[in-house]
Amino acid sequence: MNHTLPAAATHRFSPGDPTPTSNDGHGRFSKASAAAVLVCWLLVVFDGYDLIVYGTVQSSLISETGWGLTKATAGTVGSMAFLGMMIGAIFAGRMADSWGRRRTILGCAIVFSVFTVLCAFAPSAAIFGVLRLLAGIGLGGLVPSANALVAELVPTKWRSIVATLMMSGVPIGGSIAALVGIQLIPAFGWQSMFLVAVLALVVVVPLGLKYLPETLAPVGATDSAKGKAEKAARRFGAAKEPSGFSLLLRAPYLGISMLFAVATIATLFAWYGLGTWLPNLMQLAGYNLGSALTFALALNLGAVAGSVITAWAGTRFGPIPTAIAAAAVAAVALVVLVSGPPVSVVYLMLVLAGVGTHGTQCLIIAAVASHYPAHLRGTALGWALGTGRIGAVAAPQVGGLLLAAGLGVNSNFLAFAGAAAVAAVLLTAVGINLKSKIPTSPSSPTTGASNV
């Protein structure tokens, strides 16, 4: 295989050059672009692994470390990575503009890998939490930068499918965390779960150095070239101008922007709450560690399936109607768990919860991208996903507080079910709003602007 990137992908900006992408009108998808997409997907898989790994070791941290962790403080520690993700996501666009996509992706990958590995050697809960925060900064900056790079390399006709496959990397990484945990934790202890991140550092990062192209102007480029790079970055959501946010938060966009934001908060509360607490909840319900981790595997495999199923259904029926159905399915599945069903039903409900929660997140992204004009699309995505991290930060903490208050395992399932139901209601309001208005035309920034 020829590992040399095509000129469009390897060429750095010179004055007057167009944005270098492989999104030509002929829909060609070169081997070099495919290799770059694969590397980005592998990094997203490690991103997903790192997000779920804390849930697999949480009970071990409480019972084996001697750190004095309670369920409430364990929830606080679990929130640290998501707090770091918020910080990383906020600065990802500016980093990508200053350093370029390639440098930002690789820099974020190195940051989350190094600090995840260091978690294995943490001497106290406080240091462990700080390391998770720092790892989260890398995680938060990686995914939007990788998605932006992929969007610039993939032909238009492949973009939707590849975006779905990129999103599938998160639950696939979570599934790997559950599978690896079943074997590693009993044999080598919880620390071994964090040492797995060495693979990202010694395998995937070198692949990135070899295969990832740079698609933005490097520091020191001319103003003309930087201007074109910034336009490309805004197009794909890597850079967010303050003026863009100010437009979202006033008429005619304020109402719909708030609905999308709160719906994303609720969805991520349910998804990351389950990802953080499920193994521990199932152990508290009487299952051993191996069984508890297989339940986490079912949740994440459901999320992988949800990425594909909801992508198909969203294309056929529309992202908002499909998102409403997905969120409702997740809410019902989690309520069923409260009734103490047979084990086979528990597995099925967790698969459906994974389909519903992660699928809803994917569909919200598609809906936001479809219902804002081109000049606000990237800013709107940043707004929805950035504010949505509030739910990811709050979920581990709330789950721990409910358990610490003696409300039991079912209180968590009801809280996450309630969040999914709230998301369904809010998305119904979005659907009613958009159905009664003229859809925004991506080719005409002003069309429908007063109707959203």
C-alpha positions as CSV (number, residue, x, y, z in Angstrom):
1,M,0.0,0.0,0.0
2,N,1.2,3.4,-0.9
3,H,1.4,5.4,2.4
4,T,1.9,8.8,0.7
5,L,-1.1,11.1,1.1
6,P,-2.6,12.7,-2.0
7,A,-1.5,16.2,-2.7
8,A,-4.9,17.6,-1.5
9,A,-4.3,16.0,1.9
10,T,-0.6,16.6,2.4
11,H,-0.3,20.1,1.0
12,R,-0.1,22.9,3.5
13,F,-1.8,26.2,2.8
14,S,-0.1,28.8,0.6
15,P,-1.7,32.1,-0.3
16,G,-4.6,31.6,-2.5
17,D,-4.9,27.8,-2.0
18,P,-8.3,26.3,-1.5
19,T,-9.1,24.2,1.6
20,P,-7.4,20.9,1.1
21,T,-9.9,18.1,1.4
22,S,-10.8,15.0,-0.5
23,N,-14.5,16.1,-0.7
24,D,-14.5,16.5,-4.4
25,G,-17.5,16.3,-6.6
26,H,-16.6,12.8,-7.8
27,G,-16.9,11.3,-4.3
28,R,-13.5,9.7,-4.4
29,F,-12.3,8.2,-1.1
30,S,-8.6,7.6,-1.3
31,K,-6.6,5.0,0.5
32,A,-4.7,7.7,2.3
33,S,-7.9,9.3,3.5
34,A,-9.2,6.0,4.6
35,A,-6.0,5.4,6.6
36,A,-6.4,8.8,8.3
37,V,-10.0,8.1,9.1
38,L,-9.1,4.7,10.6
39,V,-6.5,6.3,12.8
40,C,-9.0,8.9,14.1
41,W,-11.5,6.1,14.7
42,L,-8.9,4.1,16.8
43,L,-8.3,7.2,18.9
44,V,-12.0,7.6,19.5
45,V,-12.2,3.9,20.5
46,F,-9.5,4.7,23.2
47,D,-11.5,7.8,24.1
48,G,-14.5,5.6,24.7
49,Y,-12.4,3.1,26.7
50,D,-11.1,5.8,28.9
51,L,-14.5,7.2,29.6
52,I,-16.0,3.9,30.7
53,V,-12.9,2.4,32.4
54,Y,-13.7,4.3,35.7
55,G,-17.0,2.5,36.0
56,T,-15.3,-0.9,35.7
57,V,-12.9,-0.1,38.6
58,Q,-15.1,2.0,40.8
59,S,-16.0,-0.8,43.2
60,S,-12.4,-1.8,43.5
61,L,-11.4,1.8,44.3
62,I,-13.9,1.9,47.1
63,S,-13.1,-1.4,48.6
64,E,-9.4,-2.0,48.0
65,T,-7.4,1.2,47.9
66,G,-7.8,2.4,51.4
67,W,-8.4,5.9,50.1
68,G,-11.6,6.3,52.2
69,L,-13.8,6.6,49.2
70,T,-17.5,6.6,49.8
71,K,-20.2,6.2,47.1
72,A,-20.7,10.0,47.2
73,T,-17.0,10.8,46.9
74,A,-16.5,8.1,44.3
75,G,-19.2,9.9,42.2
76,T,-17.2,13.2,42.6
77,V,-14.1,11.5,41.4
78,G,-16.0,10.0,38.5
79,S,-17.1,13.5,37.4
80,M,-13.6,14.8,37.1
81,A,-12.9,13.3,33.7
82,F,-16.2,14.8,32.4
83,L,-15.3,18.2,33.8
84,G,-11.9,18.0,32.0
85,M,-13.8,17.1,28.8
86,M,-15.8,20.4,29.1
87,I,-12.5,22.3,29.5
88,G,-10.9,20.4,26.5
89,A,-13.9,20.9,24.3
90,I,-14.0,24.7,25.0
91,F,-10.4,25.1,23.9
92,A,-10.3,22.5,21.1
93,G,-11.3,24.9,18.4
94,R,-8.8,27.5,19.3
95,M,-6.1,24.9,19.6
96,A,-6.9,23.5,16.2
97,D,-6.8,27.0,14.7
98,S,-3.4,27.8,16.2
99,W,-1.7,24.4,15.9
100,G,-3.7,22.7,13.1
101,R,-5.9,19.7,13.3
102,R,-3.1,17.1,13.2
103,R,-1.1,18.6,16.1
104,T,-4.2,19.1,18.2
105,I,-5.4,15.5,17.7
106,L,-2.0,14.0,18.5
107,G,-1.4,16.4,21.4
108,C,-4.8,15.5,22.9
109,A,-4.1,11.8,22.4
110,I,-0.8,12.1,24.2
111,V,-2.3,14.0,27.0
112,F,-5.1,11.6,27.7
113,S,-2.9,8.5,27.3
114,V,-0.1,9.8,29.6
115,F,-2.5,10.9,32.4
116,T,-4.6,7.8,32.1
117,V,-1.5,5.6,32.6
118,L,-0.4,7.7,35.6
119,C,-3.8,6.9,37.2
120,A,-2.5,3.4,37.8
121,F,0.2,4.9,40.1
122,A,-2.0,7.4,42.0
123,P,-1.3,7.3,45.7
124,S,-4.5,9.0,46.8
125,A,-8.0,9.8,45.7
126,A,-7.2,13.5,45.3
127,I,-4.3,12.8,43.0
128,F,-6.3,10.2,41.1
129,G,-9.1,12.8,40.6
130,V,-6.6,15.4,39.3
131,L,-5.1,12.9,36.9
132,R,-8.6,12.0,35.6
133,L,-9.3,15.8,35.2
134,L,-6.2,16.2,33.1
135,A,-6.9,13.1,31.1
136,G,-10.4,14.5,30.5
137,I,-9.0,17.6,28.9
138,G,-7.3,15.5,26.3
139,L,-10.4,13.5,25.8
140,G,-12.6,16.6,25.4
141,G,-10.3,18.1,22.7
142,L,-9.7,14.9,20.7
143,V,-13.2,14.0,19.5
144,P,-14.3,17.3,18.0
145,S,-10.9,17.8,16.4
146,A,-10.9,14.3,15.0
147,N,-14.4,14.6,13.6
148,A,-13.5,17.9,12.0
149,L,-10.5,16.4,10.3
150,V,-12.5,13.5,9.1
151,A,-15.2,15.7,7.7
152,E,-12.5,17.5,5.6
153,L,-11.1,14.3,4.2
154,V,-14.2,12.3,3.5
155,P,-16.2,12.8,0.3
156,T,-19.7,14.3,0.8
157,K,-21.6,11.2,0.0
158,W,-19.7,9.2,2.6
159,R,-19.7,11.9,5.4
160,S,-22.9,10.8,7.2
161,I,-21.9,7.1,7.2
162,V,-18.4,7.8,8.4
163,A,-19.6,10.2,11.1
164,T,-21.8,7.4,12.4
165,L,-18.9,5.0,12.4
166,M,-16.8,7.6,14.2
167,M,-19.4,7.9,16.9
168,S,-19.6,4.1,17.3
169,G,-16.0,4.2,18.5
170,V,-17.1,5.5,21.9
171,P,-19.3,2.5,22.9
172,I,-16.9,0.1,21.2
173,G,-14.2,1.4,23.5
174,G,-16.6,1.0,26.4
175,S,-17.3,-2.6,25.4
176,I,-13.6,-3.3,25.2
177,A,-13.2,-1.8,28.7
178,A,-15.9,-4.2,30.1
179,L,-14.4,-7.3,28.3
180,V,-10.8,-6.5,29.4
181,G,-12.0,-5.8,32.9
182,I,-13.5,-9.2,33.3
183,Q,-10.1,-10.7,32.7
184,L,-7.6,-8.2,34.0
185,I,-9.1,-6.9,37.3
186,P,-9.3,-10.3,39.0
187,A,-5.9,-11.3,37.7
188,F,-3.8,-8.1,37.9
189,G,-5.9,-5.6,39.9
190,W,-7.6,-2.4,38.9
191,Q,-4.4,-0.6,38.1
192,S,-4.0,-2.8,35.0
193,M,-7.1,-1.2,33.4
194,F,-5.4,2.2,33.2
195,L,-2.1,0.7,31.9
196,V,-4.0,-0.4,28.7
197,A,-3.7,3.3,27.6
198,V,-0.1,2.6,26.9
199,L,-1.3,1.0,23.6
200,A,-2.6,4.3,22.4
201,L,0.7,6.0,23.2
202,V,3.0,3.5,21.6
203,V,0.8,2.2,18.7
204,V,-1.9,4.6,17.7
205,V,0.0,7.9,18.2
206,P,2.8,6.8,15.9
207,L,0.3,5.7,13.3
208,G,-1.2,9.2,13.6
209,L,2.2,10.8,13.0
210,K,2.5,8.8,9.9
211,Y,-1.0,8.9,8.4
212,L,-2.8,12.1,9.6
213,P,-2.5,15.0,7.3
214,E,-2.8,18.7,8.2
215,T,-5.7,20.5,6.7
216,L,-5.4,23.9,8.4
217,A,-2.9,26.7,8.0
218,P,0.1,26.3,10.3
219,V,1.1,29.1,12.6
220,G,2.9,31.8,10.6
221,A,0.8,31.4,7.4
222,T,-0.3,34.5,5.6
223,D,-3.5,36.3,6.7
224,S,-5.2,35.2,3.5
225,A,-4.4,31.6,4.1
226,K,-5.4,31.8,7.8
227,G,-8.7,33.4,6.8
228,K,-9.5,30.5,4.5
229,A,-8.4,28.0,7.2
230,E,-10.6,29.7,9.8
231,K,-13.6,29.6,7.4
232,A,-13.0,25.8,6.9
233,A,-12.7,25.4,10.7
234,R,-15.9,27.2,11.3
235,R,-17.6,25.2,8.7
236,F,-16.8,21.9,10.5
237,G,-17.3,23.2,14.0
238,A,-13.7,23.4,15.1
239,A,-13.8,27.1,15.9
240,K,-16.5,29.1,17.6
241,E,-16.7,32.8,17.4
242,P,-18.2,34.7,20.3
243,S,-20.5,36.5,17.8
244,G,-21.8,33.1,16.8
245,F,-22.8,32.2,20.3
246,S,-24.4,35.6,20.7
247,L,-26.6,34.9,17.7
248,L,-27.7,31.5,19.1
249,L,-28.8,33.1,22.3
250,R,-31.1,35.7,20.9
251,A,-34.2,35.8,18.7
252,P,-34.9,33.9,16.5
253,Y,-32.7,31.1,17.7
254,L,-32.9,31.4,21.5
255,G,-35.8,29.0,22.1
256,I,-34.7,26.2,19.9
257,S,-31.1,26.6,21.1
258,M,-32.1,26.2,24.7
259,L,-34.3,23.1,23.9
260,F,-31.4,21.4,22.1
261,A,-29.0,22.2,24.9
262,V,-31.2,20.9,27.7
263,A,-32.2,17.8,25.7
264,T,-28.5,17.1,25.3
265,I,-27.8,17.6,29.0
266,A,-30.6,15.1,29.9
267,T,-29.4,12.6,27.3
268,L,-25.7,12.7,28.4
269,F,-26.8,12.5,32.0
270,A,-28.5,9.2,31.3
271,W,-25.7,7.8,29.1
272,Y,-22.7,8.7,31.2
273,G,-24.6,8.0,34.4
274,L,-25.1,4.5,33.3
275,G,-21.6,4.2,32.0
276,T,-20.1,5.3,35.3
277,W,-22.3,3.5,37.8
278,L,-23.7,0.4,36.1
279,P,-21.0,-2.2,37.1
280,N,-21.2,-1.0,40.7
281,L,-25.0,-0.9,40.7
282,M,-25.2,-4.5,39.5
283,Q,-22.7,-5.6,42.2
284,L,-24.8,-3.9,44.8
285,A,-27.8,-5.8,43.4
286,G,-26.0,-9.0,44.2
287,Y,-24.1,-9.9,41.1
288,N,-20.4,-10.7,41.1
289,L,-17.8,-8.5,39.3
290,G,-17.7,-10.7,36.2
291,S,-21.5,-10.6,35.8
292,A,-21.6,-6.9,36.5
293,L,-19.1,-6.2,33.8
294,T,-21.1,-8.3,31.3
295,F,-24.0,-6.1,32.0
296,A,-21.8,-3.1,31.1
297,L,-20.8,-4.9,28.0
298,A,-24.5,-5.3,27.0
299,L,-25.1,-1.6,27.5
300,N,-22.2,-0.7,25.3
301,L,-23.0,-3.2,22.6
302,G,-26.5,-1.8,22.6
303,A,-24.9,1.7,22.1
304,V,-22.9,0.3,19.1
305,A,-26.0,-1.1,17.6
306,G,-27.8,2.2,18.4
307,S,-25.3,4.1,16.3
308,V,-26.2,2.1,13.3
309,I,-29.9,1.6,13.9
310,T,-30.7,5.2,14.6
311,A,-28.6,6.4,11.7
312,W,-30.8,4.3,9.4
313,A,-34.0,5.3,11.1
314,G,-33.0,9.0,11.3
315,T,-32.4,9.0,7.6
316,R,-35.8,7.3,6.9
317,F,-38.0,9.0,9.4
318,G,-36.1,12.2,10.4
319,P,-33.7,12.7,13.3
320,I,-36.2,14.3,15.7
321,P,-39.0,11.7,15.5
322,T,-36.4,9.0,15.7
323,A,-34.7,10.7,18.7
324,I,-38.0,11.0,20.5
325,A,-38.6,7.2,20.0
326,A,-35.0,6.3,21.1
327,A,-35.2,8.4,24.3
328,A,-38.6,6.9,25.1
329,V,-37.2,3.4,24.6
330,A,-34.3,4.1,26.9
331,A,-36.7,5.5,29.6
332,V,-39.0,2.5,29.5
333,A,-36.1,0.0,29.5
334,L,-34.6,1.6,32.6
335,V,-38.0,1.6,34.4
336,V,-38.4,-2.1,33.7
337,L,-35.1,-2.8,35.5
338,V,-36.6,-1.4,38.7
339,S,-39.1,-4.3,38.7
340,G,-36.4,-6.8,39.2
341,P,-36.9,-8.9,36.0
342,P,-35.1,-12.2,35.2
343,V,-31.5,-11.9,34.1
344,S,-32.3,-12.4,30.4
345,V,-34.7,-9.5,30.5
346,V,-32.1,-7.4,32.4
347,Y,-29.6,-8.0,29.5
348,L,-32.3,-7.1,26.9
349,M,-33.3,-3.9,28.8
350,L,-29.6,-2.8,29.0
351,V,-29.1,-3.3,25.3
352,L,-32.2,-1.2,24.7
353,A,-31.0,1.4,27.1
354,G,-27.7,1.6,25.2
355,V,-29.5,1.8,21.9
356,G,-31.8,4.6,23.2
357,T,-29.3,6.8,25.1
358,H,-26.4,6.8,22.7
359,G,-28.7,6.7,19.7
360,T,-30.4,9.8,21.0
361,Q,-27.1,11.6,21.3
362,C,-26.2,10.8,17.7
363,L,-29.6,12.0,16.5
364,I,-29.4,15.3,18.3
365,I,-26.1,16.0,16.6
366,A,-27.8,15.2,13.2
367,A,-30.8,17.4,14.1
368,V,-28.7,20.4,15.1
369,A,-26.6,20.1,12.0
370,S,-29.8,20.0,9.8
371,H,-31.8,22.8,11.4
372,Y,-29.3,25.7,11.5
373,P,-28.0,27.8,8.6
374,A,-24.5,27.0,7.4
375,H,-22.9,30.0,9.1
376,L,-24.2,28.9,12.5
377,R,-24.0,25.1,12.2
378,G,-20.6,24.6,13.8
379,T,-21.4,27.0,16.6
380,A,-24.8,25.4,17.2
381,L,-23.1,21.9,17.5
382,G,-20.5,23.3,19.9
383,W,-23.3,24.9,22.0
384,A,-25.3,21.7,22.3
385,L,-22.5,19.4,23.0
386,G,-20.6,21.8,25.2
387,T,-23.6,22.5,27.5
388,G,-24.5,18.8,27.3
389,R,-21.3,18.0,29.2
390,I,-23.1,19.5,32.2
391,G,-25.1,16.3,32.3
392,A,-22.0,14.1,32.0
393,V,-20.4,16.0,34.9
394,A,-23.5,15.8,37.1
395,A,-24.5,12.2,36.5
396,P,-21.7,10.4,38.5
397,Q,-22.1,12.8,41.4
398,V,-25.9,12.5,41.5
399,G,-25.7,8.7,41.3
400,G,-23.3,8.6,44.2
401,L,-25.4,11.0,46.3
402,L,-28.5,8.8,45.8
403,L,-26.7,5.7,46.9
404,A,-25.1,7.6,49.9
405,A,-28.5,8.7,51.0
406,G,-29.6,5.1,51.2
407,L,-32.1,5.2,48.4
408,G,-30.8,2.0,46.8
409,V,-29.9,0.8,43.3
410,N,-33.3,1.5,41.9
411,S,-33.0,5.2,42.6
412,N,-30.2,5.4,40.0
413,F,-32.2,3.6,37.4
414,L,-35.2,5.9,38.0
415,A,-33.0,9.0,37.8
416,F,-31.5,7.9,34.5
417,A,-34.9,6.9,33.2
418,G,-36.3,10.2,34.2
419,A,-33.5,12.0,32.3
420,A,-34.2,10.0,29.2
421,A,-38.0,10.8,29.5
422,V,-37.2,14.5,29.9
423,A,-35.1,14.3,26.7
424,A,-38.0,12.7,24.9
425,V,-40.4,15.5,26.0
426,L,-37.9,18.3,25.1
427,L,-37.3,16.7,21.7
428,T,-41.0,16.5,21.2
429,A,-41.1,20.3,21.8
430,V,-38.3,20.7,19.3
431,G,-40.2,18.7,16.7
432,I,-43.4,20.7,17.2
433,N,-41.4,23.9,16.9
434,L,-39.6,22.9,13.7
435,K,-42.7,21.3,12.1
436,S,-44.6,24.5,12.3
437,K,-41.7,26.5,10.8
438,I,-40.0,26.6,7.5
439,P,-36.8,24.5,7.7
440,T,-33.5,26.3,7.5
441,S,-31.8,25.9,4.1
442,P,-28.1,25.2,4.4
443,S,-27.4,27.0,1.2
444,S,-29.3,30.1,2.3
445,P,-28.2,31.4,5.7
446,T,-31.2,33.7,6.0
447,T,-33.9,31.3,4.8
448,G,-36.0,30.3,7.8
449,A,-33.9,32.3,10.2
450,S,-36.9,34.0,11.6
451,N,-38.8,30.8,11.9
452,V,-36.6,28.6,14.0
